[in-house]
């Protein structure tokens, strides 16, 4: 994620990687440090025999890899390692059936609760680093970590189908909205508020939903549909239409409706940028503009995300992140208002 050239060549990744790609470009175009480059190459080791997924779905964590000051960067990597381990249990190939995966997630939760309550010392490096991080940033809350685990268990039990947007939003919150809340104290430690937390969650959810809109056809090949059934019924789109890649007028209207909804979430996240410190503001602006560019590309292809995954060109990737840098530069690191 730290290489500009590798980003340019990267196809759409698993859910949540839009933010990672955007920030890899932004930070390469800005400044980097030796410490951040070294930490960016660090990946968590297996813990108690559990494989650790090296690419978390919650790509917003990658903002930190080459962007934050060293102390915040180390803290973010501790969060990243913990999320990767949980994700490896839920989605990885080496954890057996659903029963065994849920049991392993329950163990992670029990260990987390015990160490946070002071009832037991952490027994592995990932938990040791996370506990130290959370003690160093007291505004970090337990809820996002527990919500992520709950979402993973729900996914394993119920599968991938969503009756309405609220159900889909809950899924997106548990995968990427939670990460926004985990990261927020590192990005805006002295500016936390309920409003800012809600806007951070909106950004995480928007990133997740946008990635799903890039790869509807790819997901359908795996038997997954990340579109609300209620909306599909409203527009007259069936599961068979999606599995058979039928680009009907009704399907195009359905996708335009989803894009409008995501844009509203991005508008909320953009509002949050003005209250953040300079580097954090740039991160949010870059993610918002990159995500909007992906949505633009879906529309430019007449909403055809069934025949192939939607990609934006390398030139466009650089342009949208560059525009975020220009918007950020116009107001300076400490300014409170901006225009995009």
N, C-alpha and C positions, 0 to 999 in steps of 0.2 A: 504493500500500500504506500510505501514511502518513495517509490520510483516514479518519476514523471513519465518516462517512456513506457513503463509497464502499465500505467494508468491509461495511456493513449491506446494501448492494444487490448485493454480489458473488455470482454463482453459483459453484458448485464449479469450481475452476480446474484447470489441468493438474497432473499429479502433483507432489506436494510443496508445494502452496500452502496447505495447511491450517495449517502452522506460521506462514507469513507472515501469514495472516488473523488468527490468534489473537494474534500479537504486535502487529499493527497496532492491534487493539482495546486490548490491555493497556497499551500505551505511550501511547495517547491518553488513557486513563483515569488514567494516572500522570503523570509530568512529562516535558516535552520541552525541547530547547534549540534556539536559533537555528541552531547549527552542524549539529545532527542533521537539522533540517528542510531545510536547504540541501543537505546530502549526500543526503538521501532522494530529492531531485528529480534528482540527477545520474544519468545513464545513460552507459555506455561508448560511445565513438565507434568507427566501423569501423576495422579494423586491416589494413593491407596488402590492401585490397580485400575483406576478409572482413566480412560483415554480423555484427553482434553482437546476439544475441537479448536483448530487453529484459526477458524474464520467465523466469528460470531455473526449470527443474523443481525444482531444489533450493531450495525456498522457505525452508528453515531459515536461509539467509543473511539474509533480510529481518528476522530478529530484531534485527540490528544497526542497521537504518536509523534508528530513532528511540529506541534504547534504551541503547546503550553509551556510555561516555564518549568524548570526541571522538577521542582517539588510536586507541582500539580501533575506533571507528566507521570512521575512514578506512582502517584496515587491513582491516576486513571488506568495505568497498566495493571494495578492490583485489582481494580474493578473488572477490567477486561478479562483477566485470567479467571476470576470467579465465574463470570458469565459464560466464558468458553467451556469451562468444565460442565456446567449445568446443561449447556446446549449439546455438548458431546453425548451426554447421557440420553437426552431426549431424541436427538436426530441421528446420532452416530450409528455405525453399523455393528458395534461390538458390545451391545448391552442387552441382547436377548429380546424376549417378548415384552409386551406392554407391562405385565406384572413386575418384571425385574426392573424395567426402566422407572416405573413409578416408585418402587421401593428404593431405588438409588437416589431419586430426587427427594424422597422423604428423609433419607439419611443426610443429604446436604442441608435440608431445612433444619433438621434437629441439631446438627452441628452448629449451624449459623445462630439459632436461637440460644443455644447453650453458651456459646462464646460471647454473645452480646449481653447476656444476662450475668455473665461472670460465673456461671455454674460449672464450666469446664474450660480448660485451656485448649486453644486450637491445636489440632493434631497433625496438620500438614502445612506446607509452605504457603499454599494459596490462601488458606484461612488465616494464617499468621499475618500475611501481608495485608489482607483486607481489614482485619481487626485493627491493625496499626493505622491504616489509612482512615478508617472511620473514627478512631480516637483522635486523630490529628485534625479532622474536619468534623467537628461536633454537629454541624447542621445536616450532615448526611443522615437520612432516616432509614429504618429497617423496611418500611412498607414496600418500596419498589422491588427489593430483592425477593421478598415473600410473594409479591404479586407475580413476578416473573415465573417462579416455581409453580405457583398455582395455575398460571396459564399453560405451562408445559404439561402439567398433569391433566388439565381439561382437554387439551389437544389430543393427548394419547388416549383418553377415554372416549371422546366424542367424535374425533376425526375432523376432516376439513369440509364442513358445510355450514353456512351461516344463514339463519332464517331471516334476519333483518340487519340493517346497518348497525344497530347497537351491538349486536353479537359480533359483527366483523370489527367494529371499533374496539371492543373489549379484547379481541385477539391481537389487534395491532398495538393496543396499549401494553399488553403483557410482553410483547416481543421487542418493541422499540420505544414506546412511550415510557416504559420503566427505565430504560437506559438514559433517556433524557433527564429523568429525575435523579438518577444516580450521578450523572455528570454535572448537573446544575450547580451544586455547591462549589465545584472546582472552577466553573466559568463565571460565577457571580456570587461569591461567598458572602459579601456584605450587602447584597441587594435582593435577597430571597423574599418572596411574597407569594401569597396564594395565587394572585393573578399571573405572576411570572411562571410559577409551576404549571398552571393550566396551559399557558402558551407554549411552554417547553414540551408538554405532552402532545399538544397539537402538532408540533413539528415532527416528533417521532412518529406519530400516527400517519401524518401526510407522507413521510418518506416510505413507510411500509406499504401504504396503499398505492403509491405511485409505482413502486417496484412491481407490485402485483399487476398493475395495468400494463406494464411493459411485456409481461410474459404470460398472458392469459392462455394462449395456445400451448405453450410449453407446460404450464401447470396442468392443463386439461389432459395432456398425454400421460401424466402421472396420476390422473384421477382426481385432481384437485381443482376446485373452483372457488376463487376468492372474490365472489360477487354476491351481494345479498339476494337471497331467493325472493324476498318481497319485491325488490326492484326488478328482478328478472320477470316476475309475473306481471308487474305493472306495465312493462314495456313489451310484453308478449314474446319474451325470449325463453327458450327451453334449454335444459341441460344438453339435450341432443344437438341443438344448434351449435353449442360451444364445442362439444366433443367432436362434431363433424366439421368444425371450422366454417360454418355458414355465415358469411358476411352479409347479413340482411340489414335493411334500413332500420328495423327495430333494434338490432344489436348495436348499430352505430349510435343511435339515440341513447341507448343504455350507457354506453361508454362516455358519451358527452356529459351525461348526467353525473356519472361518477367523477369525472374530471372537475366539473363545477364544484362538487362537494369538497374535493381535495384542495382546490384553490382557496376556498374559505378557510381551511385549516392553515394554509401557508400564509394567508393574510394575517391571521392571528399571530403566527410565529414571527412574521416580519415586524409587527408592532413591538414585540419583545426586544428586538435588537437595540433600540434606542436607549434602553435602560442598562445595557451591559457594558463592561469595560471594552477597550478598543479591540484587543485580539479576539475576545469572545464575540463581539459584534460582527467582526469579519467572518467568523466561522458560521454564524447564523445566516448572514447575508449570502454567503457562498452556497450554503445548503439550500436555502429558499430559491435562489435564482437557478441553480442547477436542476432542482426538482421541477420548477416551472418549465425549464427548457425541455425536459423529458416529456412533460405533458403536452407541450407545443408540438413535439415530434409525433406523438400519438395522433394528435389532431391533423397534422400535416399528412399523415398516411391514411387519412379518412377513417381513423379509428381501427385500422386493421392490425390488431395485436394477436390475431389467431394464426395467420399463415407463418409468421416468424416473430421472433423477439424484436422489440423495438430498441434500436440503438441510435445514439446521436453521434455525429462525426467528431473526430479528434479536434478539428478546428472549432467546432461549436462548443465542445467541452472547455477548451481554453478560453473562448470568447465569453462564455457566461460567467466563469469564475473571474476572469479579468474585469468584467463589468462590476462584479462585487467588490473587487479590490479598488476600482476607481471610485465607487460610491463611498466606500470606507475612507479612502484618502481625502475626499472632498471635505469631510467633516472632521477629520483628525481622530486621534486615538481617544480623546476624552470628551468629544462632543456628545450632546444628548439627542440631537435630531439629525435626520438625514433624508435624502430622497433617492429612490431607486426608479 
